[in-house]
Amino acid sequence: MRRSLLAGFTCLVVLFIIAPLLVLAFSSFDDGKFFRFPPRELSLRWYRAAFASAEYRSSLVNSAVVGALATTISVVLGTTAAVGLHRGMLKSRAALEMILLAPLTLPLVIWAIALLQIYSWLGIGGTLPGLLLAHATFTLPFSVRIMLASLASIDPGLELAARSLGAKPARASVRITLPLALPGVATSAALSFFISFNDVIVSTFIAGSSWMTFPVRLYSQLRGQGIDPTTLAIGTMIIVSILVAVVLTEVISKRALRT
């Protein structure tokens, strides 16, 4: 009886969490001109409109480019910083870790306003480098935390054993530590990309008209004209892409653990 009640309660919680996603997905196949649920007539009309819209395509490309580049910067710097914090005999480790995690302590709007002032002084507002630096700033703490946890779970004796057998430090790190830390790298990359891709606050302040991301364009659309069914189709495709990325991340993590 207890197991049945627990299973039923778990199903209700899961259904409550995914219900908005299901409504979004089913509504994207409705042929109506306005958002409605349940759909009355199934059609791929809004998916065709999504692929035909130059504005949405350009904003999605901008989000993907910014997310990929910011993720690369965040993962490389976060992994390097995590290795230094984990292995380095630093007396100021706690202070350095606090500085790296500082963006998590303040609301994003505070960071956005501060970056806007700095960018106006440097003259890089509305540019791709400025947007990349802004996104890397608030995704870096997540990479650092994930990689610190990943490195902490790796036995340092494995790399020491490889070095005792004649492997150079760099080779031992690449052949031993890096494969073991691959699940953390994959998780860090996926989380950083999703956070960057979904950002609205910082991009609203920093991104110019030439680098307007999809969340910013969607937010502007909702404020000005309400819900566009085209955005429902694009949102459904994004959800499917995220699910595929999560599955691939899990597969990579399990394969890395097995090897």
C-alpha positions in Angstrom: 0.0 0.0 0.0 2.8 2.4 0.9 4.7 1.6 -2.3 1.5 2.2 -4.4 0.9 5.5 -2.7 4.5 6.6 -3.1 4.5 5.6 -6.8 1.2 7.5 -7.3 2.5 10.6 -5.6 5.7 10.4 -7.6 3.8 10.2 -10.9 1.7 13.2 -9.9 4.8 15.2 -9.1 6.4 14.3 -12.4 3.2 15.0 -14.3 3.0 18.4 -12.6 6.6 19.2 -13.6 6.3 18.2 -17.2 2.7 19.4 -17.8 3.7 22.8 -19.1 6.1 21.1 -21.6 3.3 18.8 -22.8 0.9 21.7 -23.2 3.6 23.5 -25.3 4.3 20.5 -27.4 0.7 19.7 -28.2 -0.3 23.3 -28.8 2.5 23.7 -31.4 0.6 21.3 -33.7 -2.6 23.3 -33.6 -3.6 24.9 -36.9 -5.2 27.9 -35.2 -3.8 31.4 -35.4 -3.8 31.8 -31.6 -2.5 29.8 -28.7 -5.1 27.3 -27.5 -5.2 23.9 -25.8 -6.1 21.3 -26.5 -5.5 21.6 -30.3 -8.6 21.4 -32.4 -6.9 20.6 -35.8 -3.4 19.1 -36.1 -1.1 20.7 -38.5 2.6 21.4 -39.1 1.8 25.0 -40.1 3.8 26.7 -37.4 6.8 24.5 -37.9 7.0 25.5 -41.5 6.5 29.1 -40.4 9.4 28.7 -37.9 11.8 27.5 -40.6 10.6 30.3 -42.9 11.0 33.1 -40.4 14.4 34.9 -41.0 14.1 36.8 -37.7 13.7 33.6 -35.6 16.4 31.8 -37.6 18.9 34.6 -37.0 18.1 34.8 -33.3 18.5 31.0 -32.9 21.8 31.1 -34.7 23.0 34.0 -32.5 22.0 32.0 -29.4 23.7 28.9 -30.6 26.9 30.7 -31.5 27.1 32.7 -28.3 26.2 29.6 -26.2 28.8 27.4 -27.9 31.6 30.0 -27.7 30.7 31.0 -24.1 30.6 27.3 -23.1 34.0 26.7 -24.6 35.5 29.6 -22.7 33.7 28.6 -19.5 34.7 25.0 -19.6 38.3 25.7 -20.5 38.8 28.3 -17.8 36.6 26.5 -15.3 38.6 23.2 -15.7 41.9 25.0 -15.5 40.8 26.9 -12.3 39.4 23.7 -10.8 42.7 21.9 -11.4 44.6 24.7 -9.8 42.3 24.9 -6.8 42.2 21.2 -6.3 45.9 20.4 -6.7 47.6 23.6 -5.8 48.9 24.1 -2.3 47.4 27.6 -2.0 46.8 29.3 1.3 44.3 31.6 -0.4 42.3 28.8 -1.9 39.1 29.7 -0.1 39.4 33.4 -1.2 40.0 32.4 -4.8 37.1 30.0 -4.8 34.9 32.7 -3.4 35.9 35.1 -6.1 35.3 32.6 -8.8 31.8 31.8 -7.4 31.0 35.5 -6.8 28.6 35.8 -9.8 26.3 33.3 -8.1 25.8 35.5 -5.1 24.2 38.5 -6.8 21.1 38.7 -9.0 21.9 38.7 -12.7 20.3 42.1 -13.2 23.0 43.6 -10.9 25.7 42.0 -13.0 24.0 43.2 -16.2 23.9 46.8 -15.0 27.5 46.7 -13.9 28.6 45.1 -17.2 26.6 47.7 -19.1 28.5 50.5 -17.4 31.9 48.9 -18.0 31.0 48.1 -21.7 29.9 51.6 -22.4 33.3 52.8 -21.1 35.2 50.2 -23.1 33.1 50.6 -26.2 32.2 47.0 -26.6 28.5 47.1 -25.9 26.3 45.3 -28.4 29.3 43.3 -29.8 30.0 39.6 -29.9 33.1 39.8 -27.7 31.2 41.7 -25.1 28.3 39.3 -25.1 30.7 36.3 -24.9 32.5 37.8 -21.9 29.1 38.5 -20.2 27.9 35.0 -20.7 31.2 33.4 -19.7 31.1 35.5 -16.5 27.9 33.9 -15.1 28.5 30.4 -16.5 32.1 30.1 -15.2 31.0 29.5 -11.6 28.9 26.4 -12.6 31.9 25.0 -14.5 34.2 25.5 -11.6 31.8 23.9 -9.1 31.1 20.9 -11.3 34.8 20.3 -12.1 35.8 20.6 -8.5 33.3 17.9 -7.5 34.5 15.8 -10.5 38.2 16.1 -9.6 37.5 15.4 -5.9 36.0 12.0 -6.9 39.2 10.9 -8.8 41.9 9.0 -6.9 45.1 11.1 -7.2 47.1 7.9 -6.8 46.2 6.8 -10.3 48.1 9.7 -11.9 50.9 9.3 -9.4 51.2 5.6 -10.4 51.4 6.5 -14.1 54.1 9.1 -13.4 56.0 6.5 -11.3 56.0 4.2 -14.4 57.7 6.9 -16.5 54.8 9.0 -17.8 55.4 12.7 -17.9 53.0 14.9 -15.9 51.2 16.3 -19.0 50.8 12.8 -20.5 49.6 11.3 -17.2 47.0 14.1 -16.9 45.8 13.6 -20.5 45.7 9.8 -20.4 44.5 9.3 -16.8 42.8 12.3 -15.2 41.1 13.8 -18.3 39.2 10.6 -19.2 38.1 10.1 -15.6 36.9 13.7 -15.5 35.1 13.5 -18.8 31.6 13.1 -17.2 32.2 16.3 -15.3 33.4 18.1 -18.5 30.3 16.9 -20.4 28.0 18.0 -17.6 29.7 21.3 -17.2 29.5 22.0 -21.0 25.8 21.0 -21.2 24.8 23.1 -18.2 26.8 26.1 -19.3 25.3 26.0 -22.8 21.8 25.7 -21.5 22.3 28.6 -19.0 23.8 30.8 -21.8 21.2 29.8 -24.3 18.3 30.6 -22.0 19.6 33.9 -20.6 17.3 36.9 -21.0 18.4 39.4 -18.4 22.0 39.9 -19.2 21.5 39.6 -23.0 18.7 42.2 -22.8 21.2 44.7 -21.4 24.3 43.7 -23.4 23.2 42.3 -26.8 22.7 44.8 -29.6 20.4 44.6 -32.5 22.9 42.6 -34.5 23.4 39.9 -31.8 19.8 39.6 -30.4 19.4 36.2 -29.0 16.3 34.0 -29.2 15.1 34.5 -25.6 15.4 38.3 -26.0 13.5 38.3 -29.2 10.8 35.9 -27.7 10.5 38.2 -24.7 10.1 41.2 -26.9 7.5 39.3 -29.0 5.5 38.4 -25.9 5.5 41.9 -24.5 4.5 43.5 -27.8 2.2 41.1 -29.6 1.4 38.2 -27.2 2.0 34.5 -27.8 3.0 33.7 -31.4 2.3 30.1 -32.3 5.6 30.1 -34.1 7.4 30.3 -30.8 5.5 27.2 -29.6 7.0 25.2 -32.5 10.5 26.6 -31.9 10.1 25.9 -28.2 9.2 22.3 -28.9 12.2 21.8 -31.1 14.4 23.3 -28.4 13.0 20.9 -25.8 13.6 18.0 -28.1 17.2 19.2 -28.7 17.8 19.5 -24.9 16.5 16.0 -24.3 18.8 14.6 -27.0 21.7 16.5 -25.5 20.9 15.2 -22.0 20.7 11.6 -23.3 24.0 12.0 -25.1 25.6 13.4 -21.9 24.4 10.5 -19.9 25.7 8.0 -22.5 29.1 9.7 -22.6 29.3 9.7 -18.8 28.4 6.0 -18.5 30.9 5.0 -21.2 33.6 7.1 -19.5 32.9 5.4 -16.1 33.0 2.0 -17.7 36.3 2.5 -19.3 
